[in-house]
Structures are given as structure tokens and as C-alpha cells.
């Protein structure tokens, strides 16, 4: 009970920080086919992306400064680069304001990066308001993440799943069958990084962790200090990844790229080998997904 209360306080504080921050200028608002989209800017030039009018931030970006990851979960997500230091191909499911793919483009410039988002308005907003730019190595695709993953294409060294909201989970992107499709797209030695909200507000958190345990040979989790986010890293091989080795790789990356945040400290403070954690929750499977509605019968 104490842990749940603590997490509830952290989520509340994160949402409160959103609403209590300095006044921001509204740059864009629109109801897309999928969500309400709001873009605002503060007096220092940071731009904020919010969905669904819930107060939860999807992205915070300093346009033109890709190394400055503002949201803590985006910083911790880069533990993926400690698991796979020199990825050749990267997939990001969920664009938002483009903070993570722009960071990856700057830090691993030789990598090919695909970003997929189901909402064309989100892609448009990322380009017009957040400085997201496609080039020969960074491509945005408007598509459903699952369909994109299941299509035949070359394998990826790193896959980032950033399509889960605090309480809005695309159910077909959380099942064991979906994770199996992601795993099938991994190159040898690759890793899958997921940003998942804990309970509360995510009532499926325990089941999502359990599904990742079953879906991968190894599972590591990382706390995100001061927030309700948890970063999951799934591996399709059995070679253990010790905390000290991950920290050393992160420190090497920090020195080489001049990162403005301490990735190795995030690893030191948040690392947990959850491969054999006592199971909680039920494995999420396609069979439990809502049945698609039948097409209406044409009138005679």
C-alpha cells in the first residue's frame, strides 16, 4: 500500500508540475482523428506537446538542440544505447514531438532510423513546431505500429516502444503476440526498450511487465526518478547484462557525445534485473482483445 501511495503521489506531482509551470503561449490546438493535440511554448523557448487534455506531457523539446532531452523518461530510455552501443538500424514506435528520434539521429549519426506513428497530424506537428526533420537516415512513416512491425523488413538493433500513455494503452501493442513480432524483427544481440506507466494510473502495469517477462529471454527495468514511468528493456538472448558493464558503456557514450545528462547515473540508480521477478498480473494475449465491429449490412 505504501508503494502504491508513493507512486500515486509521484504521478500527481508530475501532472501538477505541468499545470503549475510558468504560463505558456498556445501555438497550436486541434482535434485529430485520434486525439486532441496541443502545442505550447514557454518564455525560455521550450515547446510542449500534450494529448487528450489530461495534463500529461508527451514531449518537451528545445527546437534545434536535440541532445537536451527534457523529460526524465526520455533520458532513461537511452539506456538502450548501453545495451546496444553501436546500432545500425533503429525503430521508434510513437513519434510525439520527435525528441527521442532527433536525439538518436544526433548521437548515432550513421544509424538508419525509422519512426512510425498512426496519426498524420502528430507527424505534421512534429515537423512544423518541434524541428523534426526527415533525411536520408531518418524517416517518418504514418502507419499503425503493429502493422509496420509485422511487415517484412530488415532487422533492427534497437526498437523503442513509446506509444503507451498513462491510462491509454493501445491494447494490440501490448500483447504477447505483438512482442513476439517485435522480437522477430530484432537483429542478433538487439534490444527492445519500452516506456510504460506504473500503477496508478496504468491498471495494466503488472500484466504488461508479466507479458514482457514471457515475451523475452531477459527483462531489465529502470526507475524514472520523480515520475510514474518505468523503462523496460527486453532481450532475445541469454547473455546477462550486469549493472557495472552498462554503466561503463554509458560513461563512454557521455564522454564521446558530450551528453548534458548523466546516463550512467540513471543506470546506477534505477537498474533491476526483472527476468525472474515473482510474476504478477496476467499475460496479455490477442485472444482477449475487443472483437472488431462487424460492418453494417447495406440497406436493400
KOLBAMAR-343177 format. One line per 10 residues: number of its first residue (from 1); their letters; for each residue x, y negated, z of N, C-alpha, C. Coordinates in nm, 2 decimals. Layout:
N
NUM	a	X:Y:Z:X:Y:Z:X:Y:Z | ...
// end
This chain:
300
1	xxxxxxxxxx	0.08:0.12:0.00:0.00:0.00:0.00:0.09:-0.13:0.00 | 0.20:-0.12:0.07:0.29:-0.24:0.08:0.34:-0.27:-0.06 | 0.38:-0.16:-0.13:0.44:-0.18:-0.26:0.34:-0.24:-0.36 | 0.21:-0.19:-0.36:0.11:-0.24:-0.44:0.09:-0.39:-0.41 | 0.08:-0.42:-0.28:0.05:-0.56:-0.25:0.17:-0.65:-0.29 | 0.29:-0.60:-0.28:0.41:-0.68:-0.32:0.40:-0.71:-0.47 | 0.37:-0.60:-0.55:0.36:-0.62:-0.69:0.25:-0.71:-0.73 | 0.13:-0.70:-0.66:0.02:-0.80:-0.69:0.07:-0.94:-0.66 | 0.14:-0.96:-0.56:0.19:-1.10:-0.53:0.28:-1.15:-0.64 | 0.37:-1.06:-0.69:0.46:-1.10:-0.80:0.39:-1.13:-0.92
11	xxxxxxxxxx	0.29:-1.05:-0.96:0.21:-1.09:-1.08:0.14:-1.22:-1.06 | 0.08:-1.24:-0.94:0.01:-1.36:-0.91:0.11:-1.48:-0.92 | 0.23:-1.46:-0.87:0.33:-1.57:-0.88:0.37:-1.60:-1.02 | 0.38:-1.50:-1.10:0.42:-1.52:-1.24:0.31:-1.60:-1.31 | 0.19:-1.56:-1.29:0.08:-1.63:-1.36:0.06:-1.77:-1.31 | 0.08:-1.79:-1.17:0.08:-1.92:-1.11:0.19:-2.01:-1.17 | 0.31:-1.95:-1.19:0.42:-2.03:-1.25:0.38:-2.09:-1.39 | 0.30:-2.01:-1.46:0.26:-2.05:-1.59:0.17:-2.17:-1.58 | 0.08:-2.17:-1.49:-0.02:-2.28:-1.49:0.03:-2.40:-1.41 | 0.13:-2.37:-1.32:0.17:-2.48:-1.23:0.29:-2.55:-1.29
21	xxxxxxxxxx	0.35:-2.51:-1.40:0.47:-2.57:-1.46:0.43:-2.71:-1.51 | 0.54:-2.79:-1.55:0.52:-2.92:-1.59:0.42:-2.93:-1.71 | 0.35:-3.04:-1.72:0.25:-3.05:-1.83:0.31:-3.02:-1.97 | 0.24:-2.95:-2.05:0.29:-2.91:-2.18:0.19:-2.97:-2.29 | 0.25:-3.00:-2.40:0.17:-3.05:-2.52:0.12:-2.93:-2.60 | -0.01:-2.93:-2.63:-0.06:-2.83:-2.72:-0.02:-2.86:-2.86 | 0.04:-2.76:-2.93:0.08:-2.77:-3.06:-0.01:-2.69:-3.16 | -0.07:-2.59:-3.11:-0.15:-2.50:-3.19:-0.24:-2.42:-3.11 | -0.36:-2.40:-3.15:-0.46:-2.31:-3.09:-0.55:-2.25:-3.20 | -0.57:-2.12:-3.19:-0.65:-2.06:-3.29:-0.70:-1.92:-3.24
31	xxxxxxxxxx	-0.82:-1.89:-3.27:-0.87:-1.75:-3.25:-0.84:-1.67:-3.38 | -0.74:-1.58:-3.37:-0.71:-1.49:-3.48:-0.81:-1.37:-3.48 | -0.80:-1.29:-3.58:-0.88:-1.17:-3.58:-0.86:-1.07:-3.46 | -0.74:-1.09:-3.39:-0.71:-1.00:-3.28:-0.70:-1.07:-3.14 | -0.67:-1.20:-3.14:-0.66:-1.26:-3.00:-0.66:-1.41:-3.02 | -0.68:-1.48:-2.91:-0.66:-1.62:-2.90:-0.52:-1.66:-2.89 | -0.47:-1.75:-2.98:-0.33:-1.78:-2.98:-0.31:-1.93:-2.94 | -0.22:-1.95:-2.85:-0.19:-2.09:-2.80:-0.04:-2.11:-2.80 | 0.00:-2.23:-2.86:0.14:-2.27:-2.86:0.15:-2.40:-2.79 | 0.24:-2.41:-2.69:0.26:-2.54:-2.62:0.41:-2.57:-2.61
41	xxxxxxxxxx	0.44:-2.69:-2.58:0.58:-2.73:-2.57:0.59:-2.82:-2.45 | 0.70:-2.80:-2.37:0.73:-2.88:-2.25:0.82:-3.00:-2.29 | 0.85:-3.08:-2.19:0.92:-3.21:-2.21:1.07:-3.18:-2.25 | 1.12:-3.06:-2.22:1.26:-3.02:-2.25:1.27:-2.96:-2.39 | 1.16:-2.93:-2.45:1.17:-2.87:-2.58:1.14:-2.72:-2.59 | 1.12:-2.65:-2.47:1.08:-2.51:-2.48:0.94:-2.50:-2.53 | 0.92:-2.39:-2.61:0.79:-2.36:-2.67:0.74:-2.23:-2.61 | 0.61:-2.23:-2.58:0.54:-2.12:-2.51:0.43:-2.06:-2.60 | 0.43:-1.93:-2.60:0.32:-1.86:-2.67:0.24:-1.78:-2.57 | 0.11:-1.80:-2.57:0.01:-1.73:-2.48:-0.10:-1.67:-2.57
51	xxxxxxxxxx	-0.15:-1.56:-2.52:-0.26:-1.49:-2.58:-0.38:-1.48:-2.48 | -0.50:-1.47:-2.53:-0.62:-1.43:-2.46:-0.65:-1.53:-2.34 | -0.59:-1.65:-2.33:-0.63:-1.75:-2.23:-0.62:-1.69:-2.09 | -0.53:-1.59:-2.07:-0.51:-1.53:-1.94:-0.41:-1.60:-1.85 | -0.32:-1.68:-1.91:-0.22:-1.75:-1.84:-0.09:-1.67:-1.85 | -0.09:-1.55:-1.89:0.04:-1.47:-1.90:0.11:-1.52:-2.03 | 0.24:-1.54:-2.01:0.33:-1.58:-2.12:0.37:-1.46:-2.21 | 0.36:-1.48:-2.34:0.41:-1.38:-2.43:0.55:-1.41:-2.47 | 0.58:-1.53:-2.50:0.71:-1.57:-2.54:0.74:-1.71:-2.49 | 0.87:-1.74:-2.45:0.92:-1.87:-2.43:1.05:-1.88:-2.51
61	xxxxxxxxxx	1.06:-1.98:-2.60:1.17:-1.99:-2.69:1.22:-2.13:-2.69 | 1.36:-2.14:-2.70:1.42:-2.27:-2.73:1.45:-2.26:-2.88 | 1.38:-2.33:-2.96:1.40:-2.32:-3.11:1.54:-2.36:-3.14 | 1.61:-2.27:-3.22:1.74:-2.29:-3.26:1.85:-2.24:-3.17 | 1.81:-2.18:-3.05:1.90:-2.13:-2.96:1.87:-1.99:-2.92 | 1.90:-1.90:-3.01:1.85:-1.76:-3.00:1.90:-1.68:-2.88 | 2.02:-1.72:-2.82:2.08:-1.65:-2.71:2.01:-1.68:-2.58 | 1.93:-1.79:-2.57:1.87:-1.83:-2.45:1.73:-1.76:-2.43 | 1.74:-1.64:-2.38:1.62:-1.56:-2.35:1.56:-1.62:-2.22 | 1.45:-1.68:-2.22:1.39:-1.74:-2.10:1.32:-1.64:-2.01
71	xxxxxxxxxx	1.23:-1.56:-2.07:1.15:-1.47:-1.98:1.24:-1.36:-1.93 | 1.24:-1.33:-1.80:1.32:-1.22:-1.75:1.31:-1.09:-1.81 | 1.19:-1.05:-1.85:1.18:-0.92:-1.91:1.25:-0.91:-2.04 | 1.26:-1.02:-2.12:1.34:-1.01:-2.24:1.48:-0.99:-2.22 | 1.54:-1.05:-2.11:1.68:-1.03:-2.08:1.70:-0.89:-2.04 | 1.61:-0.83:-1.95:1.63:-0.69:-1.91:1.62:-0.60:-2.02 | 1.53:-0.63:-2.12:1.51:-0.54:-2.23:1.64:-0.51:-2.31 | 1.73:-0.61:-2.30:1.86:-0.59:-2.37:1.95:-0.49:-2.31 | 1.91:-0.42:-2.20:1.98:-0.31:-2.16:1.99:-0.20:-2.27 | 1.90:-0.21:-2.37:1.91:-0.12:-2.48:2.04:-0.13:-2.55
81	xxxxxxxxxx	2.11:-0.25:-2.55:2.24:-0.26:-2.61:2.35:-0.20:-2.53 | 2.32:-0.17:-2.40:2.42:-0.10:-2.32:2.41:0.05:-2.35 | 2.29:0.10:-2.38:2.27:0.24:-2.42:2.32:0.27:-2.56 | 2.30:0.17:-2.65:2.35:0.18:-2.79:2.42:0.05:-2.83 | 2.55:0.04:-2.80:2.62:-0.08:-2.82:2.63:-0.14:-2.96 | 2.63:-0.05:-3.06:2.65:-0.09:-3.20:2.54:-0.04:-3.29 | 2.42:-0.08:-3.27:2.31:-0.03:-3.35:2.32:-0.07:-3.49 | 2.29:0.01:-3.59:2.29:-0.02:-3.73:2.15:-0.06:-3.78 | 2.05:0.00:-3.72:1.91:-0.03:-3.76:1.83:-0.04:-3.63 | 1.75:-0.14:-3.62:1.67:-0.17:-3.50:1.52:-0.20:-3.55
91	xxxxxxxxxx	1.43:-0.14:-3.47:1.29:-0.17:-3.49:1.23:-0.24:-3.37 | 1.15:-0.34:-3.39:1.08:-0.41:-3.28:0.93:-0.41:-3.31 | 0.86:-0.35:-3.23:0.71:-0.34:-3.24:0.65:-0.45:-3.15 | 0.59:-0.55:-3.21:0.54:-0.66:-3.14:0.63:-0.78:-3.15 | 0.59:-0.88:-3.23:0.67:-1.00:-3.26:0.66:-1.11:-3.15 | 0.54:-1.15:-3.11:0.53:-1.26:-3.03:0.59:-1.39:-3.09 | 0.66:-1.46:-3.01:0.73:-1.58:-3.07:0.86:-1.55:-3.14 | 0.90:-1.42:-3.14:1.02:-1.38:-3.20:1.15:-1.39:-3.12 | 1.14:-1.41:-2.99:1.26:-1.43:-2.91:1.35:-1.31:-2.91 | 1.30:-1.19:-2.90:1.39:-1.07:-2.90:1.46:-1.04:-3.03
101	xxxxxxxxxx	1.38:-1.04:-3.14:1.45:-1.02:-3.27:1.55:-1.12:-3.31 | 1.52:-1.25:-3.27:1.62:-1.36:-3.30:1.74:-1.34:-3.22 | 1.73:-1.30:-3.09:1.85:-1.27:-3.01:1.93:-1.16:-3.07 | 1.86:-1.05:-3.11:1.93:-0.93:-3.17:2.00:-0.97:-3.30 | 1.93:-1.05:-3.38:2.00:-1.10:-3.51:2.13:-1.17:-3.48 | 2.13:-1.25:-3.37:2.25:-1.33:-3.34:2.36:-1.24:-3.27 | 2.32:-1.14:-3.20:2.42:-1.06:-3.12:2.47:-0.95:-3.20 | 2.39:-0.89:-3.28:2.44:-0.78:-3.37:2.41:-0.81:-3.51 | 2.48:-0.91:-3.57:2.45:-0.96:-3.70:2.46:-0.86:-3.81 | 2.53:-0.75:-3.79:2.54:-0.65:-3.90:2.43:-0.56:-3.91
111	xxxxxxxxxx	2.34:-0.56:-3.80:2.23:-0.46:-3.80:2.11:-0.50:-3.89 | 2.04:-0.41:-3.94:1.92:-0.43:-4.01:1.81:-0.42:-3.91 | 1.72:-0.53:-3.90:1.62:-0.54:-3.80:1.48:-0.55:-3.87 | 1.39:-0.45:-3.84:1.25:-0.46:-3.88:1.17:-0.50:-3.76 | 1.07:-0.59:-3.78:0.98:-0.63:-3.68:0.84:-0.61:-3.74 | 0.75:-0.55:-3.66:0.62:-0.52:-3.71:0.52:-0.58:-3.61 | 0.42:-0.65:-3.66:0.31:-0.70:-3.58:0.18:-0.69:-3.66 | 0.07:-0.65:-3.59:-0.05:-0.63:-3.66:-0.12:-0.76:-3.70 | -0.09:-0.87:-3.64:-0.16:-0.99:-3.65:-0.09:-1.09:-3.75 | -0.14:-1.12:-3.87:-0.06:-1.21:-3.96:-0.05:-1.35:-3.90
121	xxxxxxxxxx	-0.15:-1.39:-3.81:-0.14:-1.52:-3.76:-0.02:-1.53:-3.66 | 0.01:-1.43:-3.59:0.12:-1.43:-3.50:0.25:-1.44:-3.58 | 0.26:-1.38:-3.69:0.38:-1.39:-3.77:0.39:-1.53:-3.82 | 0.28:-1.59:-3.87:0.28:-1.73:-3.92:0.32:-1.83:-3.81 | 0.27:-1.81:-3.69:0.30:-1.90:-3.57:0.45:-1.88:-3.54 | 0.50:-1.76:-3.53:0.65:-1.74:-3.50:0.74:-1.82:-3.60 | 0.70:-1.82:-3.72:0.78:-1.89:-3.83:0.76:-2.04:-3.82 | 0.64:-2.09:-3.79:0.61:-2.23:-3.80:0.65:-2.30:-3.67 | 0.64:-2.24:-3.56:0.66:-2.31:-3.43:0.78:-2.26:-3.34 | 0.83:-2.14:-3.37:0.94:-2.08:-3.29:1.07:-2.06:-3.36
131	xxxxxxxxxx	1.08:-2.10:-3.48:1.21:-2.09:-3.55:1.24:-1.95:-3.60 | 1.14:-1.86:-3.60:1.17:-1.72:-3.66:1.19:-1.73:-3.81 | 1.30:-1.67:-3.85:1.33:-1.68:-4.00:1.37:-1.54:-4.05 | 1.31:-1.49:-4.15:1.35:-1.37:-4.22:1.47:-1.40:-4.31 | 1.55:-1.29:-4.32:1.66:-1.30:-4.41:1.69:-1.16:-4.47 | 1.80:-1.13:-4.53:1.83:-1.00:-4.58:1.84:-0.89:-4.48 | 1.86:-0.93:-4.35:1.88:-0.83:-4.25:1.77:-0.83:-4.14 | 1.68:-0.93:-4.15:1.57:-0.94:-4.05:1.44:-0.95:-4.13 | 1.36:-0.85:-4.12:1.23:-0.85:-4.20:1.11:-0.84:-4.10 | 1.01:-0.91:-4.13:0.88:-0.90:-4.06:0.78:-0.83:-4.14
141	xxxxxxxxxx	0.70:-0.74:-4.08:0.60:-0.66:-4.15:0.47:-0.68:-4.08 | 0.37:-0.71:-4.15:0.23:-0.72:-4.10:0.17:-0.58:-4.11 | 0.16:-0.51:-4.00:0.11:-0.37:-4.01:0.08:-0.32:-3.87 | 0.00:-0.22:-3.86:-0.02:-0.15:-3.73:0.11:-0.08:-3.69 | 0.15:-0.10:-3.57:0.28:-0.04:-3.52:0.29:0.11:-3.54 | 0.18:0.18:-3.51:0.18:0.33:-3.52:0.19:0.37:-3.67 | 0.11:0.31:-3.76:0.12:0.35:-3.90:0.26:0.32:-3.95 | 0.32:0.21:-3.91:0.46:0.18:-3.95:0.56:0.28:-3.91 | 0.55:0.32:-3.78:0.64:0.42:-3.72:0.62:0.56:-3.79 | 0.50:0.59:-3.82:0.47:0.73:-3.88:0.51:0.74:-4.03
151	xxxxxxxxxx	0.52:0.62:-4.09:0.56:0.63:-4.24:0.71:0.67:-4.25 | 0.73:0.74:-4.36:0.87:0.78:-4.39:0.96:0.67:-4.41 | 1.07:0.66:-4.34:1.17:0.55:-4.35:1.30:0.60:-4.28 | 1.41:0.53:-4.31:1.54:0.57:-4.24:1.53:0.56:-4.09 | 1.61:0.64:-4.02:1.60:0.64:-3.87:1.66:0.51:-3.81 | 1.62:0.48:-3.69:1.66:0.36:-3.61:1.74:0.40:-3.49 | 1.84:0.32:-3.46:1.93:0.34:-3.35:1.86:0.29:-3.22 | 1.79:0.18:-3.23:1.71:0.12:-3.12:1.57:0.09:-3.16 | 1.48:0.13:-3.08:1.34:0.09:-3.10:1.29:0.02:-2.98 | 1.24:-0.11:-3.00:1.18:-0.18:-2.89:1.03:-0.18:-2.90
161	xxxxxxxxxx	0.96:-0.14:-2.80:0.81:-0.14:-2.80:0.77:-0.26:-2.70 | 0.72:-0.37:-2.77:0.69:-0.49:-2.69:0.54:-0.53:-2.73 | 0.45:-0.43:-2.73:0.32:-0.46:-2.77:0.22:-0.44:-2.66 | 0.27:-0.42:-2.54:0.18:-0.39:-2.42:0.16:-0.52:-2.34 | 0.03:-0.56:-2.32:0.00:-0.67:-2.24:-0.02:-0.63:-2.09 | -0.05:-0.73:-2.00:-0.07:-0.70:-1.86:-0.18:-0.60:-1.84 | -0.29:-0.62:-1.91:-0.40:-0.53:-1.89:-0.47:-0.49:-2.03 | -0.40:-0.52:-2.13:-0.45:-0.49:-2.27:-0.35:-0.40:-2.34 | -0.37:-0.27:-2.33:-0.28:-0.17:-2.38:-0.33:-0.11:-2.51 | -0.27:-0.13:-2.62:-0.31:-0.06:-2.74:-0.30:0.09:-2.72
171	xxxxxxxxxx	-0.41:0.16:-2.69:-0.41:0.29:-2.65:-0.34:0.39:-2.74 | -0.35:0.36:-2.87:-0.29:0.45:-2.97:-0.13:0.43:-2.98 | -0.08:0.33:-2.91:0.06:0.30:-2.90:0.12:0.35:-2.76 | 0.04:0.43:-2.69:0.08:0.47:-2.55:0.07:0.62:-2.54 | 0.03:0.69:-2.64:0.01:0.84:-2.62:0.14:0.92:-2.65 | 0.13:1.04:-2.60:0.24:1.13:-2.62:0.27:1.15:-2.77 | 0.17:1.16:-2.85:0.18:1.18:-2.99:0.25:1.06:-3.06 | 0.22:0.94:-3.01:0.29:0.82:-3.06:0.43:0.82:-3.02 | 0.46:0.85:-2.90:0.60:0.86:-2.86:0.68:0.97:-2.93 | 0.61:1.08:-2.97:0.68:1.18:-3.05:0.71:1.13:-3.19
181	xxxxxxxxxx	0.62:1.04:-3.24:0.65:0.98:-3.37:0.77:0.88:-3.36 | 0.78:0.81:-3.25:0.89:0.72:-3.23:1.02:0.80:-3.22 | 1.01:0.90:-3.14:1.13:0.98:-3.12:1.18:1.04:-3.25 | 1.09:1.08:-3.34:1.12:1.14:-3.46:1.19:1.03:-3.55 | 1.18:0.91:-3.53:1.24:0.80:-3.60:1.37:0.76:-3.55 | 1.42:0.82:-3.44:1.55:0.79:-3.38:1.66:0.85:-3.45 | 1.77:0.77:-3.47:1.89:0.83:-3.51:1.96:0.91:-3.39 | 2.05:0.99:-3.42:2.12:1.07:-3.31:2.18:0.97:-3.21 | 2.15:0.99:-3.09:2.20:0.90:-2.98:2.13:0.77:-2.97 | 2.01:0.76:-3.03:1.93:0.64:-3.03:1.85:0.63:-2.90
191	xxxxxxxxxx	1.79:0.51:-2.88:1.71:0.49:-2.75:1.59:0.41:-2.79 | 1.48:0.43:-2.70:1.36:0.36:-2.72:1.34:0.28:-2.59 | 1.32:0.15:-2.61:1.30:0.05:-2.49:1.16:0.00:-2.49 | 1.09:0.02:-2.38:0.95:-0.03:-2.37:0.93:-0.13:-2.26 | 0.86:-0.24:-2.28:0.82:-0.33:-2.18:0.68:-0.30:-2.13 | 0.67:-0.26:-2.01:0.54:-0.21:-1.95:0.51:-0.29:-1.82 | 0.39:-0.33:-1.81:0.35:-0.39:-1.68:0.32:-0.29:-1.58 | 0.35:-0.31:-1.45:0.32:-0.22:-1.35:0.18:-0.24:-1.30 | 0.13:-0.15:-1.21:0.00:-0.17:-1.14:0.02:-0.25:-1.02 | -0.07:-0.35:-0.99:-0.16:-0.40:-1.09:-0.09:-0.50:-1.18
201	xxxxxxxxxx	-0.14:-0.55:-1.29:-0.27:-0.53:-1.34:-0.29:-0.41:-1.43 | -0.18:-0.34:-1.47:-0.19:-0.23:-1.57:-0.23:-0.10:-1.50 | -0.36:-0.07:-1.51:-0.41:0.05:-1.44:-0.35:0.18:-1.50 | -0.29:0.17:-1.62:-0.24:0.29:-1.68:-0.09:0.31:-1.65 | -0.03:0.23:-1.56:0.11:0.23:-1.55:0.17:0.37:-1.52 | 0.12:0.44:-1.41:0.17:0.57:-1.37:0.15:0.67:-1.49 | 0.04:0.66:-1.56:0.02:0.75:-1.67:0.12:0.72:-1.79 | 0.15:0.60:-1.81:0.25:0.56:-1.91:0.39:0.61:-1.88 | 0.43:0.60:-1.75:0.56:0.65:-1.71:0.56:0.80:-1.72 | 0.45:0.86:-1.68:0.45:1.01:-1.69:0.46:1.06:-1.84
211	xxxxxxxxxx	0.39:0.98:-1.93:0.39:1.02:-2.07:0.53:1.00:-2.13 | 0.61:0.90:-2.08:0.74:0.88:-2.13:0.83:0.99:-2.07 | 0.81:1.04:-1.95:0.89:1.15:-1.89:0.87:1.27:-1.98 | 0.75:1.30:-2.02:0.72:1.42:-2.10:0.78:1.40:-2.24 | 0.77:1.28:-2.29:0.80:1.25:-2.43:0.95:1.24:-2.46 | 1.03:1.22:-2.36:1.18:1.21:-2.39:1.25:1.30:-2.30 | 1.37:1.34:-2.34:1.46:1.42:-2.25:1.51:1.35:-2.13 | 1.53:1.22:-2.14:1.57:1.14:-2.03:1.49:1.01:-2.03 | 1.47:0.96:-1.90:1.40:0.84:-1.89:1.47:0.76:-1.78 | 1.50:0.63:-1.81:1.55:0.54:-1.72:1.46:0.42:-1.70
221	xxxxxxxxxx	1.45:0.36:-1.58:1.36:0.24:-1.56:1.45:0.13:-1.50 | 1.40:0.01:-1.53:1.47:-0.11:-1.48:1.37:-0.21:-1.43 | 1.39:-0.25:-1.30:1.30:-0.35:-1.24:1.33:-0.49:-1.31 | 1.23:-0.57:-1.32:1.25:-0.71:-1.36:1.22:-0.80:-1.24 | 1.32:-0.85:-1.18:1.30:-0.93:-1.06:1.21:-1.04:-1.08 | 1.11:-1.05:-0.98:1.02:-1.17:-0.98:0.91:-1.15:-1.08 | 0.89:-1.03:-1.13:0.77:-1.01:-1.22:0.72:-0.87:-1.21 | 0.60:-0.85:-1.27:0.54:-0.72:-1.27:0.58:-0.63:-1.39 | 0.68:-0.68:-1.46:0.72:-0.60:-1.58:0.82:-0.49:-1.53 | 0.82:-0.38:-1.60:0.92:-0.27:-1.58:0.97:-0.23:-1.72
231	xxxxxxxxxx	1.10:-0.22:-1.74:1.16:-0.18:-1.87:1.19:-0.03:-1.86 | 1.13:0.04:-1.96:1.16:0.19:-1.97:1.25:0.21:-2.09 | 1.34:0.31:-2.07:1.44:0.35:-2.17:1.43:0.50:-2.19 | 1.38:0.54:-2.30:1.37:0.69:-2.33:1.48:0.73:-2.42 | 1.54:0.85:-2.39:1.64:0.91:-2.48:1.60:1.05:-2.52 | 1.64:1.08:-2.65:1.61:1.21:-2.70:1.72:1.31:-2.69 | 1.82:1.28:-2.60:1.93:1.37:-2.58:1.95:1.39:-2.43 | 2.04:1.48:-2.39:2.06:1.51:-2.25:2.18:1.46:-2.19 | 2.26:1.37:-2.26:2.38:1.31:-2.21:2.35:1.20:-2.11 | 2.38:1.22:-1.98:2.34:1.13:-1.88:2.41:0.99:-1.90
241	xxxxxxxxxx	2.34:0.89:-1.86:2.38:0.75:-1.87:2.40:0.70:-1.73 | 2.52:0.70:-1.68:2.54:0.65:-1.54:2.53:0.50:-1.53 | 2.49:0.45:-1.42:2.48:0.30:-1.40:2.61:0.23:-1.43 | 2.73:0.29:-1.38:2.86:0.22:-1.39:2.89:0.21:-1.54 | 2.87:0.31:-1.62:2.90:0.31:-1.76:2.82:0.20:-1.83 | 2.69:0.19:-1.80:2.60:0.09:-1.86:2.65:-0.05:-1.82 | 2.68:-0.07:-1.70:2.73:-0.20:-1.65:2.86:-0.24:-1.73 | 2.95:-0.15:-1.75:3.07:-0.18:-1.82:3.05:-0.22:-1.96 | 2.96:-0.15:-2.03:2.92:-0.19:-2.17:2.85:-0.32:-2.17 | 2.77:-0.35:-2.07:2.70:-0.48:-2.07:2.80:-0.59:-2.05
251	xxxxxxxxxx	2.90:-0.57:-1.96:3.00:-0.67:-1.93:3.08:-0.70:-2.06 | 3.11:-0.60:-2.13:3.19:-0.61:-2.26:3.11:-0.70:-2.36 | 2.98:-0.67:-2.37:2.89:-0.75:-2.45:2.88:-0.90:-2.41 | 2.87:-0.92:-2.28:2.86:-1.05:-2.23:2.99:-1.13:-2.27 | 3.11:-1.07:-2.25:3.23:-1.14:-2.29:3.24:-1.17:-2.44 | 3.20:-1.07:-2.52:3.22:-1.08:-2.66:3.12:-1.18:-2.72 | 3.00:-1.19:-2.67:2.90:-1.28:-2.73:2.87:-1.40:-2.65 | 2.93:-1.42:-2.53:2.90:-1.54:-2.45:2.76:-1.55:-2.41 | 2.70:-1.44:-2.36:2.56:-1.44:-2.32:2.54:-1.53:-2.20 | 2.43:-1.61:-2.21:2.40:-1.71:-2.10:2.33:-1.64:-1.98
261	xxxxxxxxxx	2.32:-1.51:-1.97:2.26:-1.44:-1.86:2.34:-1.32:-1.83 | 2.33:-1.27:-1.71:2.41:-1.16:-1.66:2.34:-1.02:-1.68 | 2.36:-0.96:-1.80:2.30:-0.84:-1.83:2.35:-0.72:-1.74 | 2.48:-0.73:-1.70:2.53:-0.62:-1.62:2.47:-0.63:-1.48 | 2.44:-0.75:-1.43:2.37:-0.76:-1.30:2.23:-0.71:-1.31 | 2.16:-0.73:-1.42:2.03:-0.67:-1.43:2.03:-0.52:-1.42 | 2.14:-0.46:-1.48:2.15:-0.31:-1.47:2.18:-0.27:-1.33 | 2.28:-0.34:-1.27:2.32:-0.30:-1.13:2.20:-0.31:-1.04 | 2.11:-0.41:-1.05:2.00:-0.43:-0.95:1.88:-0.35:-0.99 | 1.86:-0.31:-1.11:1.73:-0.26:-1.15:1.73:-0.11:-1.19
271	xxxxxxxxxx	1.85:-0.05:-1.21:1.86:0.08:-1.27:1.80:0.19:-1.18 | 1.73:0.28:-1.25:1.68:0.41:-1.18:1.67:0.52:-1.29 | 1.73:0.63:-1.26:1.72:0.75:-1.34:1.58:0.81:-1.30 | 1.48:0.80:-1.39:1.35:0.85:-1.36:1.32:0.98:-1.43 | 1.42:1.04:-1.48:1.39:1.16:-1.56:1.32:1.27:-1.48 | 1.36:1.28:-1.35:1.29:1.39:-1.27:1.21:1.33:-1.15 | 1.17:1.20:-1.17:1.09:1.14:-1.07:0.96:1.23:-1.05 | 0.91:1.23:-0.92:0.79:1.31:-0.90:0.68:1.26:-0.98 | 0.62:1.34:-1.06:0.51:1.30:-1.15:0.39:1.23:-1.08 | 0.35:1.12:-1.14:0.22:1.06:-1.10:0.15:1.02:-1.23
281	xxxxxxxxxx	0.02:1.02:-1.23:-0.06:0.99:-1.34:-0.07:1.11:-1.44 | -0.16:1.09:-1.54:-0.19:1.19:-1.64:-0.11:1.16:-1.77 | -0.07:1.26:-1.84:-0.01:1.24:-1.97:-0.12:1.19:-2.07 | -0.09:1.07:-2.13:-0.19:1.01:-2.23:-0.17:1.08:-2.36 | -0.29:1.13:-2.42:-0.29:1.20:-2.54:-0.39:1.15:-2.64 | -0.37:1.17:-2.77:-0.46:1.12:-2.87:-0.60:1.17:-2.85 | -0.61:1.29:-2.80:-0.75:1.35:-2.78:-0.84:1.27:-2.69 | -0.78:1.19:-2.61:-0.86:1.11:-2.52:-0.89:0.97:-2.57 | -0.84:0.94:-2.69:-0.86:0.81:-2.75:-1.01:0.79:-2.79 | -1.06:0.67:-2.78:-1.20:0.65:-2.82:-1.22:0.69:-2.97
291	xxxxxxxxxx	-1.33:0.76:-2.99:-1.36:0.80:-3.13:-1.39:0.68:-3.22 | -1.34:0.68:-3.34:-1.37:0.57:-3.43:-1.52:0.57:-3.46 | -1.58:0.45:-3.47:-1.72:0.44:-3.50:-1.75:0.48:-3.65 | -1.85:0.56:-3.66:-1.89:0.60:-3.79:-1.94:0.48:-3.88 | -1.91:0.49:-4.01:-1.95:0.38:-4.10:-2.11:0.38:-4.11 | -2.17:0.27:-4.11:-2.32:0.26:-4.12:-2.37:0.33:-4.25 | -2.48:0.40:-4.24:-2.54:0.46:-4.36:-2.60:0.35:-4.44 | -2.57:0.35:-4.57:-2.62:0.24:-4.66:-2.78:0.26:-4.67 | -2.84:0.15:-4.68:-2.99:0.15:-4.69:-3.02:0.20:-4.83 | -3.13:0.27:-4.84:-3.17:0.32:-4.97:-3.21:0.21:-5.06
// end
